[in-house]
Amino acid sequence: MGNEPFEKTDENFLSRPLLIIFLTVLIDLIGFGIVIPLLAFYAEEFEATPLDIGLLVASYSFMQFIFAPILGGISDRYGRRPVLLLSIAGSCVGYLMLGLANSLWMIYVSRILGGITAANLSTAQAYIADVTTERNRAKGMGLFGMAFGLGFILGPAIAGVLSKFGHHIPFLFASLLSFINVVLIFFILPESLKSNGLVRNRESRFKEILRALRDSRFSVLTIEYFLLVTAFSMMTTAFAYYTMTNFGYDASQTGYLLGYIGLIAVVTQGFLLDRLVKLYGEEKLIIAGSLILSLSLFSVPLVSKDSGGLISLLLGTAVFSFGNSISSPSLNSLASKLVGENEQGRALGLMQSAASLARVVGPFLCGILLNNAFDEVDDFTLKRTFWTAGFIMLLAFFVSIYYSLMRKNT
């Protein structure tokens, strides 16, 4: 049932395990993509405020922040498959509860449960690191990003279609997808760790985290990743409100627009990233991507139905997607190269913990910034939210320059 470890080579990049984990991540992220455009519309049916929306996103991410490094360490010790099975089964139950919710507190509980078991991404990244060599590591992370982009195409599109039958229907469909994913992993995904590579004796988890962060290069990458995801999560949390306020879009139209953003990510990470890494290297792509993200976050909120229209919106979101698509996988690729073979799960788990903490801070800050005195969103609160995210990405841009200079001096 796919539990024999896999031997990696340089000769066959698109190996069977890598293709299977790509499909696994894709199915998982379709479910994730279904939630993004719908959560604000769905929770408002239970009288949620913009602050509630921010807290709902933040509660999921806070649980992920606490448990991702724990499950990442378990995956280093006992293997990737058991953790993937556990985390995706948790997603299945969380989506089911979300779809069957009849009150706001049930939505909170479903997001908290989903966050506790959400080690999917860091474990999948560790799996990719297991089955790729340093030479094609960035390409492997790009494939992960491509699955992420496809999830953003298919998930919001599915949400747009199924939400016409009720906002709860797409969540039930996401639960079914997660169940199929569990079956897929159980029967055909091979284990990526060799038995002699498993870690049996370790320091306490907190000592591991402190030891990892003593590496100045790893610390800087982690800080930069935190800033990037903070800004990105602020945008995704505010995006439905932005399309409602500036364009009058509903859940279906917002879903299709997010699908377009995902398409740009797929093209960038699936077909351009590897070439760009070979031409310029990860460090330069991170610098360029951070600057592009910052500029787009400042400009997009200026676009509305009466100012620039749909063409400007499509252009602005494409630029945003491109910047994120070259910087995020490059950061993960660099981080994975700073640690040994048997520490990939821990290192990438720490990176995802930073991302999870960012998804707590970003949505919470977004919920505060979006709210006006009447617990509503208006043009001013949207601008200040996007522009705050833009300043955060500008800071990430300067951090990326600092990392490049630090590398040259060591």
GUTI-460928 format. One line per 5 residues: number of its first residue (from 1); for each residue x, y, z of C-alpha. Coordinates in Angstrom, 2 decimals, always signed. Last residue first. Layout:
// GUTI-460928
NUM> X Y Z  ... $
//
This chain:
// GUTI-460928
410> +30.01 +35.13 +4.64  +29.89 +38.71 +3.30  +28.03 +37.83 +0.11  +25.36 +35.95 +2.05  +24.78 +38.92 +4.37 $
405> +24.36 +41.23 +1.37  +21.71 +38.94 -0.13  +19.94 +38.61 +3.22  +19.89 +42.40 +3.67  +18.37 +42.83 +0.20 $
400> +15.64 +40.33 +1.13  +14.99 +42.22 +4.39  +14.57 +45.45 +2.40  +11.93 +43.81 +0.17  +10.20 +42.31 +3.22 $
395> +9.83 +45.85 +4.60  +8.21 +46.88 +1.33  +5.95 +43.85 +1.70  +4.77 +45.11 +5.09  +4.22 +48.58 +3.62 $
390> +2.02 +47.06 +0.90  -0.01 +45.11 +3.48  -0.67 +48.41 +5.26  -1.68 +49.84 +1.87  -4.18 +47.03 +1.29 $
385> -5.85 +47.56 +4.68  -5.76 +51.38 +4.51  -7.38 +51.28 +1.08  -10.15 +48.90 +2.14  -10.96 +50.97 +5.25 $
380> -11.25 +54.10 +3.08  -13.54 +52.52 +0.48  -15.94 +51.13 +3.09  -16.32 +47.98 +5.14  -18.88 +47.74 +7.96 $
375> -18.93 +47.41 +11.74  -20.54 +50.88 +11.97  -17.42 +52.68 +13.25  -15.39 +51.18 +10.38  -14.00 +47.69 +10.26 $
370> -11.50 +46.79 +7.53  -8.43 +47.72 +9.60  -9.41 +45.57 +12.57  -10.28 +42.52 +10.46  -7.07 +42.94 +8.43 $
365> -4.94 +43.02 +11.58  -6.54 +39.73 +12.64  -6.21 +38.37 +9.08  -2.48 +39.23 +8.93  -1.44 +38.30 +12.50 $
360> -2.91 +34.79 +12.47  -1.92 +34.02 +8.87  +1.55 +35.32 +9.72  +1.71 +32.85 +12.60  +0.82 +30.12 +10.10 $
355> +3.54 +31.30 +7.70  +6.09 +31.27 +10.52  +4.86 +27.79 +11.40  +5.17 +26.90 +7.72  +8.83 +27.91 +7.82 $
350> +9.25 +25.92 +11.03  +7.65 +22.88 +9.38  +10.02 +23.40 +6.44  +12.94 +23.12 +8.83  +11.52 +20.25 +10.87 $
345> +10.39 +18.23 +7.85  +13.68 +18.78 +6.04  +15.80 +17.74 +9.03  +16.91 +14.27 +7.88  +18.53 +15.49 +4.65 $
340> +20.48 +18.28 +6.33  +19.57 +21.94 +6.61  +20.31 +25.20 +4.71  +19.14 +23.89 +1.34  +15.52 +23.60 +2.52 $
335> +15.49 +27.30 +3.44  +16.68 +28.34 -0.02  +13.94 +26.32 -1.73  +11.26 +27.63 +0.63  +12.24 +31.23 -0.13 $
330> +12.33 +30.56 -3.88  +8.88 +28.97 -3.68  +7.46 +32.21 -2.15  +9.29 +34.79 -4.28  +8.51 +33.82 -7.88 $
325> +4.82 +33.06 -7.47  +4.15 +35.97 -5.08  +5.40 +38.51 -7.60  +3.49 +36.85 -10.46  +0.23 +36.79 -8.48 $
320> +0.48 +40.51 -7.66  +1.24 +41.38 -11.29  -1.77 +39.32 -12.41  -3.94 +41.01 -9.73  -3.05 +44.43 -11.09 $
315> -3.60 +43.51 -14.75  -6.95 +41.85 -14.12  -8.14 +44.81 -12.04  -6.94 +47.29 -14.66  -8.91 +45.44 -17.35 $
310> -12.00 +45.17 -15.10  -12.40 +48.89 -14.55  -9.69 +51.54 -14.37  -11.61 +53.85 -12.05  -15.41 +53.52 -12.26 $
305> -15.63 +49.81 -11.48  -12.73 +50.16 -9.07  -8.93 +50.29 -9.04  -7.15 +52.35 -6.38  -7.15 +49.28 -4.12 $
300> -4.85 +47.52 -6.68  -2.04 +50.14 -6.62  -0.39 +49.85 -3.19  -0.68 +46.07 -3.08  +0.77 +45.87 -6.61 $
295> +3.84 +47.90 -5.67  +4.58 +45.77 -2.61  +4.15 +42.50 -4.46  +6.49 +43.61 -7.25  +9.14 +44.65 -4.70 $
290> +8.93 +41.33 -2.88  +9.08 +39.37 -6.15  +12.20 +41.21 -7.33  +14.09 +40.59 -4.08  +12.96 +36.96 -3.88 $
285> +13.87 +36.39 -7.53  +17.33 +37.85 -6.92  +17.95 +35.43 -4.04  +16.59 +32.37 -5.86  +19.05 +32.51 -8.76 $
280> +19.02 +34.78 -11.84  +19.11 +32.67 -15.00  +18.71 +29.19 -13.53  +16.04 +30.42 -11.10  +14.20 +32.20 -13.94 $
275> +14.18 +29.04 -16.04  +12.80 +26.96 -13.17  +10.18 +29.60 -12.38  +8.76 +30.05 -15.89  +6.68 +26.98 -16.75 $
270> +4.97 +25.56 -13.66  +5.59 +28.40 -11.24  +4.63 +31.27 -13.55  +1.92 +29.52 -15.57  +0.36 +28.03 -12.45 $
265> +0.50 +31.33 -10.53  -1.16 +33.20 -13.40  -3.91 +30.57 -13.43  -4.37 +30.94 -9.67  -5.05 +34.66 -10.07 $
260> -7.64 +33.75 -12.72  -9.27 +31.33 -10.29  -9.40 +34.15 -7.74  -11.40 +36.13 -10.30  -13.75 +33.19 -10.88 $
255> -14.38 +32.88 -7.15  -15.09 +36.58 -6.81  -17.66 +36.31 -9.60  -19.37 +33.36 -7.93  -19.33 +34.87 -4.43 $
250> -20.90 +38.15 -5.58  -19.23 +41.13 -7.28  -20.35 +44.77 -6.75  -17.10 +46.10 -8.28  -15.44 +48.29 -5.64 $
245> -17.32 +47.17 -2.51  -18.02 +43.51 -3.30  -14.65 +42.94 -5.03  -12.80 +44.52 -2.09  -14.86 +42.67 +0.54 $
240> -14.04 +39.38 -1.16  -10.35 +40.36 -1.29  -9.94 +41.44 +2.34  -8.96 +38.03 +3.71  -6.90 +37.21 +0.59 $
235> -5.04 +40.54 +0.77  -4.30 +40.32 +4.49  -3.12 +36.75 +3.97  -0.65 +37.88 +1.30  +0.77 +40.66 +3.51 $
230> +1.29 +38.33 +6.45  +2.59 +35.63 +4.09  +5.36 +37.91 +2.80  +6.28 +39.20 +6.26  +6.55 +35.71 +7.74 $
225> +8.58 +34.51 +4.75  +10.99 +37.38 +5.32  +11.34 +36.56 +9.00  +11.95 +32.88 +8.19  +14.56 +33.74 +5.57 $
220> +16.33 +36.01 +8.08  +16.29 +33.29 +10.74  +17.63 +30.66 +8.33  +20.55 +32.93 +7.44  +21.27 +33.79 +11.07 $
215> +21.35 +30.15 +12.19  +20.34 +30.63 +15.82  +16.76 +30.12 +14.61  +17.37 +26.41 +14.12  +18.76 +26.02 +17.64 $
210> +15.81 +27.90 +19.16  +13.31 +25.72 +17.28  +15.12 +22.51 +18.21  +15.34 +23.61 +21.84  +11.59 +24.21 +21.83 $
205> +10.95 +20.76 +20.39  +12.99 +19.01 +23.05  +16.17 +17.49 +21.71  +15.97 +14.43 +19.55  +16.35 +10.66 +19.55 $
200> +14.71 +8.39 +16.97  +15.18 +10.28 +13.72  +14.23 +8.29 +10.65  +16.87 +8.07 +7.95  +17.62 +4.38 +8.43 $
195> +14.03 +3.55 +7.55  +14.30 +5.59 +4.37  +11.94 +8.52 +4.15  +9.70 +9.11 +1.12  +6.88 +6.69 +1.98 $
190> +4.99 +5.62 -1.13  +1.60 +7.16 -2.06  -0.71 +4.58 -3.67  -3.21 +3.08 -1.24  -3.29 +5.28 +1.84 $
185> -2.53 +8.52 +0.01  -5.35 +8.06 -2.51  -7.85 +7.01 +0.15  -7.04 +10.10 +2.24  -7.37 +12.28 -0.88 $
180> -10.80 +10.86 -1.66  -11.89 +11.86 +1.85  -10.45 +15.33 +1.32  -12.43 +15.68 -1.92  -15.63 +14.68 -0.11 $
175> -15.00 +17.33 +2.55  -14.43 +19.93 -0.17  -17.81 +18.96 -1.71  -19.46 +19.54 +1.67  -17.78 +22.95 +1.79 $
170> -19.01 +23.77 -1.74  -22.63 +23.02 -0.68  -22.70 +25.41 +2.32  -23.06 +28.62 +0.25  -26.22 +27.29 -1.38 $
165> -27.07 +25.90 -4.83  -25.45 +28.89 -6.60  -22.45 +28.27 -4.33  -21.69 +25.18 -6.43  -20.52 +27.10 -9.52 $
160> -18.48 +29.82 -7.82  -17.02 +27.41 -5.28  -15.93 +25.12 -8.11  -14.23 +28.10 -9.78  -12.69 +29.13 -6.44 $
155> -11.22 +25.64 -5.98  -10.22 +24.97 -9.60  -8.02 +27.98 -10.22  -6.62 +28.47 -6.73  -5.98 +24.74 -6.48 $
150> -4.16 +24.99 -9.80  -1.96 +27.68 -8.26  -1.14 +25.58 -5.21  -0.37 +22.61 -7.45  +1.97 +24.91 -9.41 $
145> +3.55 +26.03 -6.15  +4.35 +22.41 -5.31  +5.80 +22.04 -8.81  +7.86 +25.16 -8.14  +9.11 +23.58 -4.92 $
140> +10.31 +20.65 -7.04  +12.00 +23.00 -9.52  +13.71 +24.78 -6.63  +14.97 +21.40 -5.37  +16.32 +20.32 -8.80 $
135> +20.04 +20.57 -8.09  +19.61 +20.05 -4.35  +18.17 +16.61 -5.05  +14.47 +15.72 -5.08  +12.49 +12.93 -3.38 $
130> +12.98 +13.98 +0.24  +12.60 +17.73 -0.48  +9.26 +16.98 -2.14  +8.17 +15.02 +0.93  +9.26 +17.91 +3.17 $
125> +7.08 +20.22 +1.07  +4.16 +17.81 +1.45  +4.75 +17.73 +5.21  +4.81 +21.55 +5.38  +1.62 +21.82 +3.31 $
120> -0.52 +19.15 +4.92  +0.20 +19.96 +8.55  -3.35 +21.20 +9.03  -4.58 +18.91 +11.82  -5.06 +21.59 +14.46 $
115> -6.11 +24.16 +11.84  -9.05 +22.07 +10.62  -10.28 +21.66 +14.18  -10.05 +25.43 +14.78  -11.85 +26.17 +11.49 $
110> -14.68 +23.76 +12.33  -15.02 +25.14 +15.86  -15.28 +28.74 +14.59  -17.91 +27.77 +12.02  -19.83 +25.99 +14.77 $
105> -19.68 +29.19 +16.85  -21.30 +31.13 +14.00  -24.41 +28.95 +13.96  -26.04 +26.24 +11.83  -22.86 +24.59 +10.55 $
100> -23.27 +21.54 +8.28  -20.84 +22.74 +5.59  -18.29 +23.86 +8.17  -18.57 +20.59 +10.10  -17.92 +18.64 +6.90 $
95> -14.98 +20.90 +5.99  -13.39 +20.25 +9.40  -13.97 +16.47 +9.22  -12.23 +16.21 +5.82  -9.46 +18.58 +6.91 $
90> -8.76 +16.30 +9.87  -8.53 +13.33 +7.50  -6.05 +15.44 +5.51  -3.87 +15.96 +8.58  -3.90 +12.36 +9.77 $
85> -3.17 +10.79 +6.37  -0.44 +13.32 +5.60  +1.11 +12.67 +9.01  +1.08 +8.89 +8.51  +2.54 +9.22 +4.97 $
80> +5.46 +11.53 +5.84  +7.47 +9.20 +8.05  +7.89 +8.22 +11.71  +10.58 +10.55 +13.02  +10.78 +13.30 +10.42 $
75> +6.97 +13.21 +10.04  +6.62 +13.47 +13.81  +8.80 +16.58 +13.77  +6.58 +18.16 +11.11  +3.53 +17.16 +13.16 $
70> +4.85 +19.11 +16.12  +6.10 +21.94 +13.89  +2.61 +22.31 +12.35  +0.70 +22.07 +15.66  +0.99 +25.52 +17.25 $
65> +1.06 +27.57 +14.04  -1.74 +25.48 +12.53  -3.89 +26.24 +15.58  -3.17 +29.93 +15.10  -3.92 +29.63 +11.38 $
60> -7.43 +28.31 +11.87  -8.12 +30.92 +14.55  -6.77 +33.71 +12.30  -9.13 +32.96 +9.41  -12.13 +32.95 +11.73 $
55> -10.78 +36.00 +13.58  -10.53 +38.03 +10.37  -14.05 +37.06 +9.38  -15.27 +37.95 +12.87  -13.63 +41.38 +12.53 $
50> -15.49 +41.90 +9.25  -18.71 +41.21 +11.21  -20.51 +37.84 +11.30  -24.31 +37.89 +11.31  -24.75 +34.13 +10.70 $
45> -25.38 +34.61 +6.96  -22.30 +36.86 +7.09  -20.27 +33.72 +7.76  -21.10 +32.31 +4.32  -20.29 +35.49 +2.33 $
40> -16.97 +35.98 +4.17  -16.03 +32.30 +3.93  -16.90 +31.89 +0.26  -13.95 +33.26 -1.74  -11.29 +31.54 +0.39 $
35> -13.04 +28.27 +1.29  -13.06 +26.61 -2.16  -9.35 +27.28 -2.61  -8.56 +25.20 +0.49  -10.58 +22.30 -0.92 $
30> -8.79 +22.65 -4.25  -5.63 +22.85 -2.18  -6.03 +19.31 -0.85  -6.75 +17.87 -4.28  -3.69 +19.62 -5.71 $
25> -1.44 +18.58 -2.82  -2.34 +14.92 -3.38  -1.95 +15.22 -7.15  +1.52 +16.76 -6.72  +2.32 +14.10 -4.12 $
20> +1.46 +11.48 -6.74  +3.58 +13.14 -9.44  +6.53 +13.36 -7.06  +6.13 +9.72 -6.05  +6.03 +8.61 -9.73 $
15> +9.17 +10.54 -10.68  +9.10 +13.77 -12.66  +12.76 +14.59 -11.93  +14.18 +11.40 -13.44  +17.95 +11.63 -13.80 $
10> +18.89 +13.43 -10.61  +17.92 +10.47 -8.45  +15.73 +9.79 -5.43  +15.14 +6.35 -3.89  +11.63 +5.94 -2.48 $
5> +10.67 +4.27 +0.78  +8.15 +1.39 +0.75  +4.79 +2.33 +2.24  +2.75 +2.41 -0.98  +0.00 +0.00 +0.00 $
//
